[in-house]
């Protein structure tokens, strides 16, 4: 059997490169993938900690919690469904998903439900406050891992950056989106409280602490880490993101 001619192999490789959603991963690939999925799992853990604290969820989880209470579907299921619906809005906004985007939609929702099932209910105010503080810190670590991996924004941040590309300021886009989400979630029965406020105030500064520690060197571009960005799903810095 004769070997496939080199031009044919090159053409096949070029075609495969066009249809893949995510481009070839920059080195070091293993660290990027490890950080990506560690960050997504930690996002799920942080969301579950804040929900169990019962003092107010992070903005997007207020919506997921409200939808869950109205429909009987789990918070994690609604996280996946909302993420998928938001990605449909990327089409007119001309945003491009990456591996991190698609993984975000699925992994965060699954891990939120897993940790909600594993974690015991808080039985005292002291425990609830501890869960709140731990949840915010874990989310900040998750943000450093996720943004540092540079494998695509979360679906919710893609909506924000898409609106920014249409002439909105990033601050205005984030404010409008998150206020709308929190108000809608609250009206549906989601928990808004001091925890929601603490998260909004603390997540940006905390995430800024972890971002420099998690930046993956990019030898191709000759620089380390991503550009300063407000993106990433739940705790992007400065200002909250999600995984959400």
C-alpha positions, -999 to +999 in steps of 0.1 A: +000+000+000+014+034-010+017+062+015-007+091+013+009+119-007+021+148+014+000+174-004-031+153+004-021+150+041-015+188+043-049+195+027-066+172+052-049+188+081-058+223+069-095+212+065-095+198+100-080+230+114-109+250+098-137+229+113-123+227+149-140+251+172-108+256+193-075+263+176-044+243+184-036+248+221-006+269+228+021+254+250+023+243+277-009+224+268-011+202+299-009+231+323-036+250+304-060+221+304-053+213+340-059+249+350-090+252+328-108+222+344-095+229+379-110+264+376-143+251+363-146+226+391-137+253+417-164+275+401-189+248+408-177+244+444-178+281+451-214+283+438-225+254+460-208+269+490-226+302+485-259+285+480-255+264+511-245+295+531-280+308+524-269+344+527-272+353+491-259+336+459-236+351+433-256+370+406-261+343+380-268+317+406-296+339+419-312+334+385-304+297+384-318+292+419-350+311+411-355+291+379-349+259+399-375+268+425-401+275+398-395+244+377-381+217+399-350+214+377-317+216+396-295+247+399-268+230+379-292+220+351-303+256+348-267+267+348-261+245+317-293+255+300-288+292+306-252+289+294-263+271+262-290+298+255-265+326+260-242+310+234-270+314+209-268+351+215-231+350+205-241+344+169-254+379+161-227+394+184-200+375+164-183+360+194-162+329+189-162+301+215-132+282+226-126+249+244-130+268+277-164+282+266-179+249+258-164+232+288-177+261+310-213+255+299-212+218+309-187+214+337-198+242+361-234+231+361-225+195+368-201+203+396-225+227+412-250+199+415-224+175+427-212+197+455-247+207+465-253+170+470-220+163+488-219+193+512-239+192+544-265+219+552-252+248+574-267+245+608-255+278+624-249+314+615-211+310+621-209+280+597-229+300+571-206+330+573-176+306+570-192+290+539-197+325+524-161+336+529-148+303+516-170+304+486-158+339+476-121+329+480-126+297+461-142+316+433-113+340+431-089+311+428-111+296+401-110+329+382-072+329+383-071+294+369-097+299+343-085+333+329-049+321+332-056+291+309-066+314+280-089+289+264-119+310+258-143+332+277-173+319+296-207+322+279-218+350+302-187+371+297-189+366+259-223+383+260-207+412+279-178+416+255-201+412+225-222+441+237-190+461+244-181+454+208-213+471+197-204+503+214-214+497+250-188+503+277-177+472+295-189+486+328-223+495+315-227+461+298-218+442+330-240+464+351-270+460+329-266+423+325-260+415+362-287+438+376-312+423+351-301+388+362-303+394+399-337+412+397-351+384+375-337+357+398-350+374+429-385+377+415-384+340+407-374+332+442-336+332+442-318+342+473-304+378+473-287+389+505-255+401+521-236+373+504-245+387+470-232+421+480-200+406+496-193+386+465-198+416+442-174+438+463-147+412+472-144+391+441-125+416+419-097+425+444-093+388+454-092+376+418-065+402+411-043+385+438-045+351+421-044+361+384-006+368+383+000+335+401-020+315+375-009+331+342+005+305+318+035+317+299+028+321+262+061+314+243+045+319+209+035+355+217+066+362+238+046+373+268+032+357+299-005+354+305-036+370+291-042+407+285-059+424+314-095+416+310-128+418+327-138+385+312-140+350+325-172+334+339-177+341+375-153+363+391-135+381+364-113+408+376-119+435+382-155+428+390-174+395+393-176+369+366-191+335+362-187+307+355-211+321+354 
